[in-house]
Amino acid sequence: MTRILLIGGGHTHVVALRHLARRKPAGLDIHLVSPDLTTSYSGLLPGHIAGHWKRHTLEIPLPPLCRTAGATLHSTRATSLDPAAQTVDLADGDTLSFDYASLDIGAIAEVSGPESLRKLGVPVKPLGPFADRWSAFVSQVETGKLPPHAAILGAGTAGVELALSMKYRLEKLGLSRPVHVSLIERGTDLLPGGNASMRAQLQRELKRAGVAMFTGETVADADEDSLRLASREDVPAGFVALATGARPQAWLTGTGLTLHDGFVSVGQALQSVSHPHVFACGDTAHLTFDPRPKAGVFAVRQGAVLAKQLVRLAANQPLAQYHPQKDYLKLVSLGRRRAIAEKWGVILNMPGLWALKRHIDLKFMDNY
């Protein structure tokens, strides 16, 4: 038997397990290491923040998925990996050996700012804890314990979606106190490096929703009620979301794997360029042959590829090549039941796009 160790319950591993459950390949002893019993699906997060989806709607349960795929679930966290010895140490004190391992442990928010911000800010990733913190904040706002004030750091697509979703949710509470939601970006524009037409459309949506925008700004200090910007302006914020880009899990630096900015460098078969018996995917991987953004759409597509690789390993066949899509349909939630679409530089803002996004996301979840 070939022992396969899937480290992390990210989108790629979840999709790979679904494909393996269908194919039931012989000769594989599959193990999944995940500290959580569910995986939160990123596509539904903005809708949940806006109040359209219940918390449980985001979750993909891992135990039944593992049972169907014939995989053993280890409910713990990996703390180190030795690719030479082909072992992984776990937080519960156990050590697992492997013939092949795959890393899909996600990334965490990159925070550059004062210690007070690091302490009070809530990273968007991992998604589950972020959703729980938001739900707790909304409950406190409803009971009057906290004012309806929120801020988002980072004005990429995720930050804009969150700002619009938070504003919509807090206003729907029907409170007597005014709602304040602010979006703060250290760069000079929203959507840094993004499509100019999409940027203009989203700026209009933020203005329509009454979201305060601060560009070219950083946080100098933070307390329980507000953020002090470098310009000395105070921004009301009882909840601070960190959508500030991704940084890798720190323990990867001790593995001896070749890394790029801390992420595992992989070739077209999704294998580590330095240790081919270790795969990496999703936010954990840096695609040396064609670097791509840290977006869930790539992680999901890699799942089918990883499953194919594992089946071919068991059959002693050559591995497949992963070809990431050059572009993909971007559907950006606007908080209310509307969405904007962009592909190949063409922007669409019309009724029906939110329903399309809902259909795509719920169809994905129906698989689980």
N, C-alpha and C positions, 0 to 999 in steps of 0.2 A: 504493500500500500504506500502511496505517496502522500505524505502529510503536508497539508496546506494550512498555513496559519494566516487568517485575515485579521489584521490588527486595526481596530477601529470600526465603528458602525456607521460610517459615512455613506453618502448617496451611492457611490460606486459599488461598495461592497453589498449594499442592500439590493441593487439592481442585479449584480452578479449572482447573488444567492437565489434570486427569483429565476434567473435563467438556468442555473444549475438544478433547481428543483424540478424544472420541466424536463431536463435532459437526463437526470439521474446517471451521471457518468460512473462507470465502475473504476475501482482502483484508486479512488481519492478518499483520504481521511481528512475532512475539513473541520477546522476549528475557527470560531469567531471570538475575538477578545473585545469586549465593550463594557465600560462601566455603567452604561445605561441600558435599560430593557426596551427602550424605544429610540427611534431616530425621528427628528423633526424635519419635515419637508419644507424647504425654503420657499417654494412657489406660493404656499398658502400663508406665509407669515404676514405680509402686508394686510391681507384680508382679515386675519385674526386680530391684528393690532387695531384695525378699524372697527372691529366688532361684528364682522360679517360671518366669521367662522368660530365655533366653539374651540376651546383649547385642545380637546382630544382629536379634533379633525386633522391637526397637523401631524399626528403621531403614527409612525409605522412600528408595530410591535415586532420585536426581534425574536422572542422565543418560538412563536408558531412558524415564522419564516425559517428559522434554523431547523426546526423539526421537519418541515416539508422538504428542505434541501438535504436532510441527513447530516447536518452539521452540529457540532458540539459547541454550546455557548458557554463562555467563561465570563461571568459578570464581575469583571475587575478591569483594571487599567494596566497597560504596558508601561513600564518605567525605564527599560533599556533594552537594546537589541545588540547582539554580537553576531554580525554577518559571517565572520570567520568560523565561529563555533556553531553557528546556526541555532542559536538559542535566544529566547526572549524572557526577561525577568518581569514578573507581574507584581502589582501592588499588594496582592494577598500573600506574597512570599513564595509562590510557586514559580517554577521555571519550565517553559515549554520548549521542546526542540522542534525543528521543522526541516522539511526538504526544500520547500519554497514558502516565502512569506510575502504578504502584500500589505502596504501601509496606506491607510485611508483615515488618518486621525484628525483631519481638518486643520484649521488655522485659528488664531485668536487675533483680537483687535490690536492694531499697532497704536500705542498711546504715547505721544510725546507731549509732556506738559507737567505741571506741578504734581506733587504727591497727593494733594487734596483731590485733584481730578481723577487720578488713578484709583483713589479710594472710593469715590462717590459714583464714578461713571460705570455704566452697565454695558459691557461689550455685547454687540449684536450676535457674535459667535462665541460659544455654541448657542444655537437657536432656542433650545428648550429652556435653559435657565433664563434667557432674556425674556421669553414669552411669559414665564412665571413671574418675573420681577415686574413686568408691565401690568399683568393682571392684579398683582398685589397693590401697585400704585393706583390703578383705576378704582379699586375697592376703597382705598383710603380717601380718594377724592370724592367718591360717592357719599361717604359718611361724613365728609367735611373735615377730616383730620389733616388733609393736605390740600393746597390750592391747585387748580388745574393748570400747572405750569410745567412745560417740558422743553428740552433742548436736545438737538441732535448735532453731534460733531461729525463732519464729513459729508460733503454734498455731492457724492457720486450718486448713481442710480438708487442704491439701497437707502442712502440718507434721505433723498428726496421722497421716495415712497413712504418711508417711515414718518417724515414730517407731515405729509398730507394725510396719512392714515391716523396719526395721533391727533391731529387737529379735528378731523372728522369725528373720531370716537369721543373726545372730550366735549365737543359741542353737542353731540347727541345725548349727553347726560342731562342736558337741560338745566344747568346750574345757574344760580343767580350771579355768581362771581364770573368775571371775564376770563376766557381761555387765552393763554399765551403759549404759543409754540414757536421756537426759534431754530433756525438752521444756520450752522456756523461752519465756514470753510476757510482753511488757511490759504488756499490758492485764490487767484483773482476771479475765478468763474465757477459756476456750478458745472457739474459733469466734466471735471478736468480731462482734457484730451478727447472728449466725446463729440457727438454730432452737434453742429451749431444750430441747426433747425430744431432738433429735439431740445436743446438747451433753452431756446427762445420760447418754445411751447410750455416747458415745465416752469420757466420763470413766470409766465402768465398764470399758470395754474396755482403756483405758490402765492402770487399776489391776490388772485381771486379768493383763495382760501383764507387769506389773512395771516400767512406764516411770515414771521419776520426773518429777513435774510441778512447775514453778515458775511461778507467775503473779505479775503485778505486779513483775517483775524485769527488770533490764537487765544487760548485761555491762560490767564495769568494766575488765577486762584479760583477755588470753588468752595462753597459751603452748602449746607442743607437746603438753602432756599434760592441760591443764585450763583451765577458764574460771573467773575470779573474778567473782562477781556483786556488784552494788552493795550487797547485804546482807552482803557479805564471806564468803559461803559459796562453797566451792570445788566445782566440778562436774567430774568426770573426763570428758575428751573428747579422743580422738586424731583424731577426724573431726568437723568442725563444719559442719552444713548450714544454709544461709541461706534460709529460706522466709519472708522478712520483707516480702512485698509487692513490687509492681513499680514501677520507675521507668523513664522512657523513655531511649532512646539519646540521648546528649548532642548529637550532631551535628545533630539535628532543629532545635535552637534557631537555627541559622544559615541555615535554608532560607527564612525569610520566610513560611512557612505559618502560618496561625492555629493556635495551640496552646492546650490546656487542661491545666495542670499538666505541660506538656512533651509531651503526646500530641496527635496531629493531630486537630483538630476536623472532623468530617464530618457531612454531612446524610444524608437517608434513601436517597440513591443511592450512598452510601459515597464521595462526592466531597468533597474539601476545601472548606470553606465559603468560603475565600478564593481558591482556585485550582482551579476545577472540572475541569481536565484532569489533576489529581493525585487519585488514590484512596488511601485508607488503610483497613486492616482488621486484624482480630485484635487482639493486644495493643498494636499501634501506634496504634490509633484511639480517639478519644473520641466516642461517639455523642451528639451534642448534643441530639437529639430524644428519646432514651430511654437514658440512661446505664446500662450493664451492667457486671457484674464482668469482670475479666480471666480468663475461663475458656475452655478449649479448645472447649467445645461451641458457643460463639458464633462462634469463628473458623472451625470446620468448616462451620457453616451458611452463613456469609458466602461460602464458596468458590463455591457454585452461583450465588449472586447476582452475584458479580464476573464469573464466566464469562458469564452472561447479559448483563451490561452491555457487555462487550467485543464480543460478537456483535452487539448492537444498535448499538454505535458503528460497526462495520464496515458495517452495513446502513443507517446514517443513520436509525435509529429512536429514539423516545423511550426514556429509561432506565427501568428498573424501580425499585420502592421496596422497601427492606429493612425487614421487620417482625420484630424479634427476639422470640423466644418469651418470654412473661411468666414462665414457670417451666419447669423441665426435670427429668428424672429424675436425681437425684444418687445415684451408687453409690460408696460410700466403702469402700475396701479396708481390711481389718483385719489385714493381715500374713499370718496364716494364711489358708487358703482359705475365707474368709468375707467377707461384705460387708453393709453397712447401706444401705438405700435411703430416700430422702426425696423427696416431691413434694407440692406444695400443702399443706405442713405435716404430712403424714401420714408417720410413720416405720414402716419395716418392718425387722425383724431376724429373719431366718429362713433355713433351709437353701435353697439354690438360687439365692440372689442373686449369689454369687460366680460361679457358672456362667453366669448371665445377663450379668454384666459381661464375663466372658471371651468369650462369644459375640459381644457387641456390638463389643468391641475387635478381636477377630480377624477379624470380618466386615469391619470398616473396613480393616484391613491387607490383606485378600485383594484389595481393589481395586487394590493396587499391586504 
